[in-house]
């Protein structure tokens, strides 16, 4: 739901992952990961408790950033985002999804337009430039889930991001 309606913040529940994973990131991990989805843990997320939790609950292999289909961490820890897979013209679905832990997640910030948004939406983002550049790669590019506490929002590569 979060990726199909960019800018809409959804509340999630049902897990208690180890810190620094938020509830929202933990839910995303349990829904999206399995033993065939390579995962990268960035910065403080690359700790034994998170590694063990993801491995136990999903069986997902932990890999370096360039091979990951999913990556978890703060925006700063995930930098540079250009190292993540963006798919190929034949297989754009082979792009990475970044699950970004945010300090805040609200409907203030840059304007969002595109598929799944009736007119416009607004979303607090860690920055604008990287998302503008990512949109320029469409249909290639990474997808993003923004996570804060028990809230989650999606920003697929098809979304146009405009600074205000």
Secondary structure as UniProt FT lines:
FT   TURN            2..4
FT   TURN            6..7
FT   STRAND          10..11
FT   TURN            19..20
FT   HELIX           23..32
FT   TURN            35..36
FT   STRAND          39..41
FT   HELIX           43..45
FT   HELIX           48..58
FT   HELIX           65..67
FT   STRAND          70..74
FT   HELIX           75..78
FT   HELIX           81..83
FT   HELIX           92..94
FT   STRAND          97..101
FT   STRAND          110..113
FT   TURN            115..116
FT   STRAND          121..123
FT   HELIX           129..136
FT   TURN            137..139
FT   STRAND          143..148
FT   TURN            149..150
FT   STRAND          151..155
FT   TURN            157..158
FT   STRAND          160..162
//
